[in-house]
Every structure is written in C-alpha cells, then in structure tokens.
Amino acid sequence: MKKYLATIIAVVLVAVILTGFFIAKNAGAFDPPAPTADPEENVETGQVFSFFSKSETAFSDVVGIVSVYGDMELVLKKQNDGWTSTSHPGLKVISNNVNSKLNSMRSLNGRVAYTGEITESKKYEFGFVDSKYSVSFTMADGSENKVVFGKDNQNGGSCYVWEEGTDKVYLVGVYNRTSTVITASDLVSASVFSFEDNGQISGVDISRDGGDLLKLRSVLSTEADVPRSWRVLYPLERNGDVSAIESLVTTLTSTMLEAIHELNCEDLSVYGLAPARVRVAITDPHKTTVLSVGNSTPDRSGYYVTVDGGNDVYIVNSSYITYTDISPLSYIDRYVYMIHYTLLSRVELEILGRRYLMTYETSENSEDDRFTINGTDVNISGNDCRGDFKRIGTAMYGLRFVGLEDEPAARGELLAGIRYVLSDGTENTVECVRRDDTTMYYYFNGEYTGGYGNIYLLTSGNADYGILGTIDNLYAAMNLTDTQAG
C-alpha cells in the first residue's frame, strides 16, 4: 500500500509542476526579453555611462578618450592633468572643455529599453553594429570602457545607447547623441553662442537674404524634469516639433569659430556680410547673440562670419551652416488637429459626398466605452469593433502638412469637413479644400492654416490609414452595408 501511495503522490507532484509550468509559459515567463520601442512613464531609468559609478575615482582615472562622430575620430590623451589631441595635433584643446563633456556623460540618464544578454542579433537590432557615434575610454589601470549610440526608436525622438559589457540598453533623446559625443569643435574656446545653460534658450530667429526664414520661441517649464516646449511664430504660427527644434538648437550652439580671417575689416561687403546672407539670433533670459553669415570661402569648406555686429571676420566650417537648406516645415508640428477620443462627445464628418455622425461615451474603464456611427453601436451583437472605430479617429488626426503656401485667392472645392464637439462643448472644425488633383489646403475653424497635404489621406485604404478606408473597414468588420458609400 505504501508503494502505491508513493506512486500516487509522485504523479500528483508531477501534475502540479507541469500545471505551474504551462501557467508560467502562457503568462510569458519564458518569453525572451524584447526591446521597448517607446517606453511609457514610470519606467526604469539609470546612468548610461555606468562605469563612472564603479569607483569614486573613475572620473579622474580617465586617461584616454576616442570619440567617433560620423566620419571623424578624435583621440585625446591626458598629460600632466591636461588634455591634448593626438589625432589633431594642431587643435588647441581647452582641458576644462573635456572635463565638462565628461561631466555631461557622467550625469546622462536614460530610460531602460531592454535588459538581458546583448547578443549579436541584439546589437544589429538596436543599431550598435557599425555605429557612427561612440565614445571609448582608457582608464589609469589600463582597462577600457565603451559607450555606443545606436539607431533611433520608432517615433524618432530617442535613440538607443549601450555601454559594452553591460546588460542594459537605454533610450535617450536624439539630441543627447550629438551633444554628448565629443567633437573637435567642443574643445576650443571660440564658441559663437555661449550661454550658461542652453536649456534656458528662449528664442531663435533666422533670416536669409533680408527676409525672415524661421522664428521660434520656447515655453520654459516650471516643473523639474519637464522639458521646454516650442512655438513657431514664422513662417506660420503653430506648435513646434520639439525634437527637430532641439536638434537645431544643438547644432547652432555647437557652432565654433574655426579661424580669424581679418580683424577690423573696413569693407564687410567683400565677404558678403554687408548685408549678411544669413542672420541667426539666439536669446536667453540674459542676452541675445547674433551670428551673421556671408559668402563661402574659395574652397567652400567654410563661411565668412561676424558676431554681434562686429567687423572682425571669422571663418566657421560649412558643416555648421546647413539649417538654411532645410525647409521650415521640418520644425513645425505638421498635424492639423489632434485630440484624444476620451475628450470627444461627437464628430460630424462629411467627406467626398458621404456623411457620418460618430458619438463617443467614455468612462474610466475603457471596457465600458460606447461608440456609434450613424446611429449604430459599433459593439454590435457582441461583435466588438471599437478598435476599428477608433482607427477612424487616428486617420482623421493623421491629416498633415507636406508643404507651406500663401492663402489662395479663392477657396476651391470642399473635399472634407470634420466638426469635433468636445465633452465640454468646445467645437473645432477642420476643412480640406482642393488645391489640385493630388493635394488639398487645410482650414481650421474657418482660418487658412498656411499649408496643404495629400488627398490620399482621405481616400487611401485602411492599411494606409485613409479616412474612407478606415470607415469601409469598420463597416466590413460589423458585417453591415454602408449606405453612405453608394
């Protein structure tokens, strides 16, 4: 009897173990860790250059640096508590500038995107193989550390970064990649735009050939750890693309004077500086600094410039003066109107002769959300199509600029009108008016927005988030015929 009892107990134990295994497996306990493409709030953060925390003397123990920035490799060696460049012997390195960059690295924190073994496939996945941005360190004891910046994440606002030998991959702002990696221009004293705190910059104005090109104003946050936002004032007044503008600010504030060409110049027009071809003014709460840019040098490697209206002519490398070739549209929030569906009461849509009324009833529990389209509940007879319904909103919010243009003399054919009614009674209207066979102008609350977009944003299929395509997809999912579709 004891023999059979032992057998029964063993069988029960095996069953329990197998049950626990399958429960854990179904819960994903054995799934390989996956990268987080776009981390949410309250995720784990940490020190990106973690080797600095290994010892109290790690900062002072750095005796060699190899910084790779694109096609440039900069090699620095510490000698007698100062820094020199062995890759660029003619570069007069300001040692405090090197220490300042090291301090920036030591204080750089990121959001953890992945924790686990960094295999070769993971290196390819995050863009660490053949990266063009990295910093390597040689320590006093001969050990080495290397931090590699990889590719951008899905939304393009952040990039992956990894310290070799560790098991964590971080996400930092893309501007951290260019502002952290050391370049030769970081090490000389001739900084054009020298501010105590670049995070306090409140205005950027760029003009070209005597006319305005771009006007930007920042809105500084009063809350700790909340970044500033940006507003575009010209060529049209709209919210700014924060990532693109911060990248521009980084480029501008990195501008260095490469050489002195002529002091106390009596005729600035010789260099295209009277008047200047390009004028850049940057403002913080304490001062405004102006860079005037003239003709390119004979070998086209640089531009003649003056600073703050002076008559001393300097040369800056042409790599710093690329922003005048970028469309101002790049710095503008291109989306005509966006609002979260939980704030909506109803949306009235008229598009290419088809009319729809969409209603929204939302609660704290999304499972209780109720939506209708032309009077039909989209959670129809237990066939839950609420996700397909919300996709229509995503398509409507996807209306975006592809170009800027002065307001037309007369309004053309109305292709689409979207009237948003919020829960608090606020109403906003977006109108799409034909520009030509493929594009349409945008109007917001009856006012011209200053730009145009592609008509296919209205007509393309569900996979491409065309508004009509997402509506057709919803009706197909509900197994109903859309009487508006004709």
N, C-alpha and C positions, 0 to 999 in steps of 0.2 A: 504493500500500500504506500509506503514511504517513497518507493521508487517512482510510482505513478504520480504521486503528489509533487515530487521534484520536477518531473517532466511537465506537468500542468503549469507549475509556477514559471518554468523557463519559457514555455510557449507564451504565457501572458506577458512576461517581461519583453520578449522579442516584439510582440504586437504593440506594446506601449512605445517601445523605441522607434519602430517603424512609423507609427502614427505621428509621433513627435517630429520625425524626420520630414515626412510629407507635409505636415503643417508648416514647418520652417521653410521648406522648399517653396511651397506655394506663396508664402509671405515674402519671398525674395531674399531669404537669409543667405543663400548660397550663390546669388547672382553676383557677377563681377562688378566692382565699383565703376560707375560711369561718370564722365565729366558733367559738370553743371554748366549749361550754355549761358544761362542768365540768372545768377544767384538772386534769391529773394532777400528780404530784410531779415535781420537777426541771424544770418548765417555765421559760421565760424570765421574769424579773422586771425591774422598772425603776421609776424615780422618776415618780410620777403627775404631780406639778406640775413638769414637766421644765424650765420656763423659769427656775426658780431656779438651775439649773446652768449657765446660759448665760454668766454672769459672776460674779465674786467679790462684786460689789456689788448683785446682784439683790435680795437680801433688803432692804437699806436703801433701794433705789431704788423700792420700792412706795410710792406717794403717795396712792393712792385704791383703795377696795375697794367693790364692790357684791355683796352676799351675798343670794341668793334662797333662802328656806327655806319651802316650801309657798306660802302666800299672802302671806308677809311679805318685803318687800325692805328691806334695811338698807344704807344708804350711809354710808361712812366716809371722812374726809379727814384727811391728815396735815398738821398745822400746828405749826411750831416743835418738831419732833421728838415731838409728842404727837398723839393721835388724838381727833377729835370726830365726832359723828354729825350729818349734815345732814338725814337723813330723820327722826330722832328727836332734836330739839334739846334736849329735857329729859333725855335719857339721860346720866348722868354716867359717861362711858367711862373705864375703867381702862386706860391705854395699854399697860401690861405684859400685860394680858389679850389685847389684839390681837396683840402680838408673840408671845405664847405660841401663839395659834392659827396664826399664820404659820409658826412653827417646826414645829408639828404637820403642817401642809401640806407643808412642805419635806422632812420626813422620811417622808412617806407613800409606801410602795412597794406595788406591785400585781403581779399575775400577768398577763402578756400574753395577752389573749384573741383578738386579731386584729391583723394588720399588713397594711397596704395602703391603697389610696385610700379615703377616707371620703366616699362618695357620699351623695346624699340618701336613697337606699334604705337604705344602711347606717345612717344617722342614725335613720331610723324603726325599723330592725331592732333597734338597741341602746337605743332609748328616749330619744334625745337631743333629739328634736323635742318642743317644748312641755314640757321637763323642768321640774320644780318645785324642783330642787336644783342650784345653780350658784354659782360664785364668780368674779367678774371683777376684774381688777387693772389699774390705770393706773400706768405707770412714770414715772420722773422725766423721761425723754426724750419722753414723750407716747405711747409705744407701749402696746398693750393685750394682755392675755392673759386667756383664759377657760377654766375647767375646768368641765365639765358632768357631773353624775351621772345615769345612765340607769336602765333598769329592772333588776329582779332577774334572776339567771340561773335555770336550770330548777329547781335544788334550793332556791332561795330564800335561801340562806345568803350569797350575794355579789351585788354589783351592778356594772354596767358604768360606767366613767368614762373621759372623754376630754378631753385638752387640745386645744382648737381649733387647727387649723393643723398638727397632727402626724399621723403615720400609724399610731399605735398606740392600741388600746383596751385598757384594763386591767380586771381584776376585783379588787375589794376587798371586805372584809366589809361587810354592810349597815349594821352599826353605825358603820363609818367614814363613811358618808354623813351620818348625823345628828350625829356627833361632830366632823366636820371643817367642815361649813358653819357660818358664823358666825351666831349669833342675838343678839338684844339681851341675853338672859339670860347670855350668855357674857362680857359686857363689864362687868358691875357686880360689886362686891366681896361681895355678900351671898349667897354660895354656902352652901347649907344643909349639904351633905355635902362637906366639903373634906378630901380625902386627898392625900398627896404622890404616890401612884401608884395610880390606880383599878384597875390591873391586879393589885394585891395585895389587893383586897377579898375577904374570905373568907366572909362571911355576910350574908344578907338575911332579915329576919323582918318579916312584915306581918300585923297583926291588925286585925280590924274588929268593932266593937260588943262588945269584950271577949273575942272568941274568935279563935283562930288562923285565918289565911287562907292563908298561904304561908310555908314555911321552906325556905331554900336554903343550901347550903354548897358552897364551891368547893374543888377539889383543885388546888393550885398545882403547876405542872410544875417539875421541877428542870433541865430541858433548855432551852437557849436556843432561841427561836423556836417553842417548842411551847406553844400556848395552854392555859389552865387548862380543866379540865372542871368540871361542876356536878352536884351530887346534890340531889334534892328529898327533904326529910325529912317534909314535911306539905303537902297532905292525905294523901299516901301516900308511902312510901319507894321511890323509883325514880331511875334516871338522869335527868338534866335535859336539856331541849332547849337546847343551848348557844347557838344563835343567838337564840332568844326571850329567854333569860335575860340575855345580854349586852345586848340591846336594852333590856330592863327596867332593867338597871344604868345604862346610858347615860341613860335618862330620869330615873332617881332622882338620879344625881349631877349632872344639869343643873338640878335644882330651885333656883330663886333666890327670895329674899325680895323681893317687889315693893314693899312699903311697911311702915312701922311703924304699927300701928293704936293700940295702947295699951301704954305701959310700966308695969311693976309693977302688973299687973291684980290686983285683990283678989278677984274672983269670975270664975274662968275658965269656970264653967258657963254664963254668959251667952252665951258663944261656942261652946258645945258641946264644951268642952275639959276638962271635969271630970265624968265621964271623957271622954276623947277618942273620937271616932267611929272614927278610923283611927290606927294607930301603926306607924311604919316605923323599923326599927333596922338600920343598916348597920355592919359591923365589918371592920376590917383588923387586921393584927398589933399595932397600937399603940393603937387606941381604938375605941369604939363611939359613933356619933352617932345620936340619936333625933329624929325629926320626928313631932309629934302634930298631927293634922288634926281640926278641928271643923266647925262649920256653914259653909255657903256665905255669901258676902256678899249683901246685899239685891239687888244687880243680877246675882247669880250668875256674875260674871266671875272670882271668886276664892274662896279658903277662908281662914278664920282658922286660924293655926297657932302652935305654940310649939316651941322647940328645946331638947332635952336637959333637959326637965322644968322649964324656967324659967317665969316668969309674965309675960314680955314677949310680947305678942300681935302677930304679924305677919300679913301677907296674902301668899299666893302665888297666882299665876294658876291658874285651874282646868284649864288645859291640861296642867299637871304632875301632876294627880291623876286620871288616867284608868285607872290599873292596877287599881284596886279593882273596876272594872266588867268586867275580863277574867277569864274562867274560869281557875282554877289549872291546869286541864288543858292550857292553852296552853304552860305551862312544863315539862311532863312529857314524857319520851320515851314516845310513845304506843304503840310497838310492843311486843308482849308478849314475844317472844323472837326473837333473830336470831343466826345463826352461819353462817360461810362453809362452803359444801359441802365444801371440802377438809379440814375438820376432822371430818367425819362418817364413821362406819362403816356405820350403818344407821338407817332411820327406819321406825317402825311406826305406821301411820295407820289409825284407824277413824273413818269419817265417814258419818253417816246410814245405818248398816247395811252399808256397804261397807268392806272391809278390804284394805290394801295393805302389802306389805313392800318397802321400797326400800333397795338396798345401794349403797355408794359405795367405789370403789377409785380413788384418785387418785395422780398422780405429778408430778414437776416439769414434765414435758412433758404439757400438757393433752390432746394428741392421743392419749395412752395411757390417759386416764381411761376407766373402765369402770363402767357403772351398770346395775342390773337393777331391774325392778318385777315382783313376784310371780313371780320366777324367770326372767323373760325379759330377755335382754340388749337394751337399747334401741338398740344399734348393730347392728340385726338384718339379716343377709344383705346387708351393705353399705349399708343404708338408715340413715344416721346420724341418730338422733333424740335425741342427747344434749342439744341445746339445748332441745328441748321438755320433756325430763325435768327439766332444771334450772329451768325455768319453774314447775314444781310447787313447788319449794323457795321461789321468790320469792313465790308465792301464800301458802304457809304462813307465811312471815315477815311477810306483809302484814296479819296479824291485829293490829288496833289498837283503841285505846280511842276511843269517841265520847262517853263520859260517865263520871262517877265516882259511886259509890253505896256505902252501907254493905253489909256482907255479908248476904245473905239468911238468914233463919232456917233454911231447909232447902234442900238442893240439889235442883234440878229435873232434867229430862231431859238426859242426856248426848248432845249432838249430835255432838261430835267429840273425839277424843283423839289427841294426837301425841306419840309417845315417841321422843326423839332420843338415839341412842347415839353418843358421840364415839369417835374412834380411840384415845384414852387410857383408854377405859372409862367415862368420866363419862356419866351419864344425866340427862336433863331431860325433864319431861313438861308439855305444855300441854293443858288441857281446856277445852272450850267447852260451857257448860251453859245451857239455855234460860232466858231471862228473861221473854220474851213472844213474840208471833208474829213479831216482826221483829228482836229483839235477843237477845244471849246474854252471860252472865257469863264472865269468864276466871279460870281457876285455874292456878297454876304450881307444879309439884311438890306438889300437893295443897293449897296455900295460896291463899286468895282474894286476887286481885291488887288489888282495890279499884275495879274498873271493868268496863265492858261495851262490846261492839261490835255491829256489824250482822251478822245471819245471812247476808246476801247475800255476805259474804266467803267463805262456804263454798259457796254454791250458784250464784253467777253464772258467766257464760261465760268462755271463755279470754281474750277481748279485755279483760275487766274483771278478770282475774286471780282469778277464783273458783277455789277448790281443786278442786272437782269438774269445773269447766270445763277446767282445765288438764290434768287426768287424762284426760278424754274426748278432748282434743286430742292427747295423746300416743298413745293407742291408735289414733286415726284416722291419725296420721302413720305408725304402724308397720303400718297395714293389718291390725290384729288386732281381734278382738271381746273386749271387756272382760267377762269372766264375772261380775265383781262388780256390774256395772251393772244386771244383771237385765233 
